[in-house]
Amino acid sequence: MKRIGMLTSGGDCQALNAAMRGVVKGLSNNVDGLEVYGFFDGYKGLIYGKYRLLTSMDFSGILTKGGTILGTSRQPFKLMREPDENGLNKVEAMKQTYYKLNLDCLVILGGNGTQKTANLLREEGLNVIHLPKTIDNDIYGTDITFGFQSAIDIAADVIDCIHTTASSHSRVFIVEVMGHKVGWLTLYAGIAAGADIILLPEIPYDIDKVVEAIQKRSRDGKGFTILAVAEGAISKKDAKLNKKEYRKKVEKSPYPSVSYEVADQIKKKTGIETRVTVPGHTQRGGSPCPYDRVLCSRLGAEAAQAIIDGDFGNMIGMKSNKVTRVPLEKVAGKLKVVEPDSQIIKEAKFMGISFGN
Ligand code: F6P
């Protein structure tokens, strides 16, 4: 008999349902007697005791379904030790819910912040297993997170569509790609869709180098240029500011995001019409791609095996195409960034993609 709890926390993404289904299928096929409690809206459900006993029917037909059947919310890690507005101790409340239901384990699906809270619960003595979700692919200790490949498909599709209209009008087009503080999604979608210039947070850009790359294309007879710009991209000048100065600059900026600033500068320096497209949250929406469905089935199966083994306190990740149990204490709080001198960046530069540096 196993009694487990499950929750999805932080921004949603594709394949959350596929991952939960993987865990439940793995357990129900190999364990006699299974109870699965689903907590609603992330850690909120665990804190305030909002949950439901789920049945096998809840996990039927959800492999391809986007979003999360449990709902989600952002509960910042840094506030977890702070009492809520009614003075409730959130950590104690989560522990009480766990013990009241007599859970063997909590399966927690989420990104970096979620992982930090999962590690906190581990330190508090709860049995937890973390599954790495995020379109940003920035979770340390796993080669890939689920949601990432599905989001690449969407972002690349947007850039593909922009390509045809950019070429008809001889314009410069910027597609702003999500990814928070890292450039994985922009890098992969940019390469996949043949972007000419890719701007990442990890490689601060010089606007004159960006303009040079556009002008070189014009000299080569290419009337249009496509830029894939990460939402967290930053200029060399801004990268020199400290956190406070940079925040002030952003607050005062007349531009809704970095892409509009880059577009304005390109227009002023070249005179070429420059447009911005922001696919935004569409990148997190819709069905998971087949790669993510397979990934989540594999991660889910291993999470189930770990529960059967009684091996807790791990993230189930992927290392060199092998599903791996990674101790949370070794990875929580660390960010996986794009290394500016990595092989993929060198290859992209070798093919003539500009990173504006
Ligand atoms: O972490 C996933 C992500 O989609 C980031 O790429 C993005 O910066 C952020 O979430 C957006 O958050 P929200 O859904 O709260 O607007």
Boltz pocket constraint, residues with backbone or C-beta under 6 A from the ligand:
constraints:
  - pocket:
      binder: B
      contacts: [[A, 11], [A, 12], [A, 111], [A, 134], [A, 135], [A, 136], [A, 178], [A, 179], [A, 180], [A, 231], [A, 284]]
      max_distance: 6.0
